[in-house]
Amino acid sequence: MKKLQLSLLTATIIASSAAIAVETDTAKQFNLDPAKAPAQNFDLTNWKITLPELTETGKRKGKALEIDKYQLGNTKTPYEHSEWFYTNKDTGALVFVAPNEAPTTPNSKNTRSELRAMLADHYGEPKNNFVVASHPDAKAYGAIGGQLKATLSVDQVSTSGNFKKNGAFAVVIGQIHGSDNEPLKISYRKLPGHEYGSLSWNYELNPIPELQDAKDENGKKLRQDIRHNVFGQYNLREGSAEPIDGIKLGEIFAYQVDVKGDTMHLSFTKNPGAENEEVKVFSVDLAKGNYQGHEVDQGYGKDWMYYKAGAYNQCNTKKDSSGCQWRGMEAGDYTQATFYQLELNQ
């Protein structure tokens, strides 16, 4: 028995050492400096961030904290938050943290430490967002298409939640958001007791405005997410088998989103740069509509959109949502994602 315990301990040490080596090599690959603040390692000039705490003064008093693009992207007096948005002092990577319970934005039950692309200064102006090439007024917007590249690890998801809810134990790490709905949400979900988590992405059907909140004959909303597995399986339940084709907490992977013309191209990479690298790709015509035969979907050809990235915690304490708890950070009721690369090209 002692020999077995020793071998297990040795294996754990070897695995931990290998993970640290990968993190260090990845940090070197992207020229990250642990002594620098986020804006000094990453170009944040076209992003603003929402954080999970209350604004104490000014126009946003009482609302979730928001740091504008000029403060966030300033490299001379760079912004950093010791709890929710900071540099990993060992690697220089960018850490996003969001607890299960904290202030949220008005239209969401979920907390976030998340970036929102800002191509201009104000939400309402077309130049702040992008469109697909066939948009009837494309020249009025800030960009036609664009690219988001990320290399990251998910280090923590909530340890509490309702196993029957796909939002429990999950975090959204990248998005394209439209005026109402999202043509893309990239999610990671890992059940308690599992070593591996699952990576997936969603396309949200985009009905005409009059049908945004309409339901079918079975009471199901017409506006729904169409989910796609990448590594693992998004809808695992209590007692489900381990998704061994998935991704572990702390394991580095990558995604890339390219919107060219009218098409959204997605690329997901497990074990990037290693001999056992695995890549999966998808593509969607955003202007076409009728996604996978859903006639209610009008597509996003006439909509405006913007990129998001970070940690958007899908766990909240609402029983009808994900049924998660808030027992504190020490109990593991939070989510954390660490980015080694975050590049917006628009």
Summary of the structure (lengths in Angstrom):
residues: 346
radius of gyration: 20.2
end to end distance: 58.7
largest distance: 71.5
contacts: 1103
relative contact order: 0.19
helix: 15%
strand: 36%
